[in-house]
């Protein structure tokens, strides 16, 4: 019986730490980097490179490449009105 409990705990731990979770990058642009309260959602992407390319393209479409900025967040989840990401990259 104790062996079954130990096996169950090991399996539960491994499932919670599963390294093959799908990685989703979300892009956000800030047309004016001096005011990050104004942002535009770009979309969700499978790779950081796709997110970067789409974010730069949106800044170009907004004519904000020079004065704007962007960020890509990995596996973002809403919490208390904010998006909390595992990692953010430019």
C-alpha positions in Angstrom: 0.0 0.0 0.0 2.8 2.5 0.9 4.5 1.7 -2.4 1.3 2.6 -4.3 1.2 6.0 -2.5 4.8 6.7 -3.3 4.3 5.8 -6.9 1.2 8.0 -7.0 3.1 10.9 -5.5 6.0 10.5 -8.0 3.6 10.4 -11.0 1.7 13.4 -9.7 4.9 15.4 -9.3 6.1 14.4 -12.8 2.8 15.4 -14.4 2.8 18.8 -12.7 6.4 19.4 -13.9 5.8 18.1 -17.5 8.4 19.8 -19.6 6.5 19.4 -22.9 3.8 22.0 -22.2 3.0 24.0 -25.3 4.9 27.2 -25.3 2.8 30.3 -26.3 4.3 33.7 -26.9 2.0 36.7 -26.8 3.0 40.0 -28.4 2.2 43.5 -27.2 3.3 46.8 -28.8 3.5 50.2 -27.2 3.2 52.8 -29.9 4.8 55.4 -27.6 7.5 53.8 -25.4 7.2 56.7 -22.9 3.6 55.7 -22.1 3.4 51.9 -21.6 -0.2 52.3 -20.4 -1.3 52.4 -24.0 -0.6 49.0 -25.6 -2.0 46.9 -28.4 -2.2 43.1 -28.4 -0.5 41.6 -31.4 -1.4 38.0 -31.1 -0.3 34.5 -29.9 2.6 32.7 -31.5 4.5 29.4 -31.2 7.9 30.9 -31.3 9.6 34.0 -30.0 10.9 34.8 -33.5 7.3 34.8 -34.8 6.2 37.1 -32.0 9.0 39.5 -32.6 8.4 39.6 -36.4 4.7 40.3 -35.9 5.3 42.9 -33.2 7.8 44.8 -35.4 5.4 44.6 -38.3 2.6 46.1 -36.2 4.9 48.9 -35.0 5.7 49.6 -38.7 2.0 49.7 -39.5 1.4 52.2 -36.7 4.4 54.3 -37.9 5.8 53.8 -34.4 9.0 51.9 -35.1 11.3 54.7 -33.8 9.2 55.9 -30.9 7.5 52.6 -29.9 8.5 49.4 -28.3 7.2 45.9 -27.9 7.5 42.8 -25.7 6.7 39.1 -26.1 5.6 37.2 -23.1 5.8 33.4 -22.6 2.8 31.5 -21.3 1.0 34.6 -20.0 -1.9 34.1 -17.6 -4.3 36.8 -16.3 -4.0 37.6 -12.6 -5.6 40.5 -10.8 -6.2 42.4 -14.0 -2.6 41.9 -15.3 -1.0 39.5 -17.6 1.7 37.5 -15.7 4.2 35.8 -17.9 6.7 33.1 -17.2 9.2 35.2 -19.1 9.3 38.4 -21.2 11.6 39.1 -24.1 12.1 41.9 -26.6 
